[in-house]
Amino acid sequence: MKKNAYVTIIASSELSEMRLDELVGRRGLVVEDLPQNRKKNRGGLVLLEEIYMDEFLWFIPEESVSYE
């Protein structure tokens, strides 16, 4: 994931497995890219523009982002 890039969250099987489908369509800023050498759960921390479940910062799988 590209750090400091704005993204839109898109649907993916990984996001569904995490039960975070309600985040689809939301915008945010990638604040931390987690190590690429991980075989599972590749992604990053995204700071959402709008709060979701009392939190702004969420782990979002790499397959669930669309860069703007």
C-alpha positions as CSV (number, residue, x, y, z in Angstrom):
1,M,0.0,0.0,0.0
2,K,1.1,3.5,-0.7
3,K,1.6,5.5,2.5
4,N,0.0,9.0,2.6
5,A,-2.3,8.1,-0.3
6,Y,-6.1,8.7,-0.3
7,V,-8.1,5.5,-0.9
8,T,-11.7,4.4,-1.2
9,I,-12.5,1.1,0.4
10,I,-14.0,-1.5,-1.9
11,A,-15.6,-4.9,-1.4
12,S,-13.4,-7.9,-1.1
13,S,-13.6,-11.4,0.5
14,E,-11.0,-10.4,3.0
15,L,-13.1,-7.4,4.2
16,S,-16.1,-9.7,4.4
17,E,-14.2,-12.2,6.5
18,M,-13.4,-9.4,8.9
19,R,-17.1,-8.4,9.0
20,L,-16.3,-4.9,7.9
21,D,-18.5,-4.7,4.8
22,E,-20.0,-1.5,6.2
23,L,-16.7,0.3,5.4
24,V,-17.2,-0.2,1.6
25,G,-17.4,3.2,-0.1
26,R,-15.7,5.2,2.7
27,R,-12.6,7.3,2.1
28,G,-9.4,7.4,4.1
29,L,-5.7,8.1,4.2
30,V,-3.2,5.3,4.4
31,V,-1.1,6.1,7.4
32,E,0.9,2.9,7.8
33,D,1.8,0.2,5.3
34,L,2.3,-3.1,7.0
35,P,5.2,-5.3,5.9
36,Q,4.9,-6.7,2.4
37,N,6.7,-9.9,3.4
38,R,3.6,-11.1,5.3
39,K,1.8,-14.0,3.5
40,K,-1.5,-13.3,5.1
41,N,-3.3,-10.2,6.0
42,R,-1.4,-7.8,3.8
43,G,-2.7,-4.3,4.1
44,G,-2.3,-1.1,6.1
45,L,-3.8,1.2,8.6
46,V,-6.3,3.7,7.1
47,L,-7.4,6.8,8.8
48,L,-11.1,7.2,7.9
49,E,-12.6,10.6,7.1
50,E,-15.7,9.7,9.1
51,I,-15.8,7.7,12.4
52,Y,-17.0,4.1,12.3
53,M,-17.8,2.2,15.6
54,D,-16.1,5.0,17.6
55,E,-12.8,4.6,15.7
56,F,-11.1,6.4,12.9
57,L,-8.1,4.1,12.4
58,W,-8.7,0.7,10.8
59,F,-6.7,-2.1,9.3
60,I,-7.8,-2.5,5.7
61,P,-6.6,-5.5,3.5
62,E,-4.6,-4.6,0.4
63,E,-7.3,-6.0,-1.8
64,S,-9.9,-3.7,-0.4
65,V,-8.5,-0.4,-1.5
66,S,-8.8,1.7,-4.6
67,Y,-6.4,4.6,-5.0
68,E,-7.7,8.0,-6.0
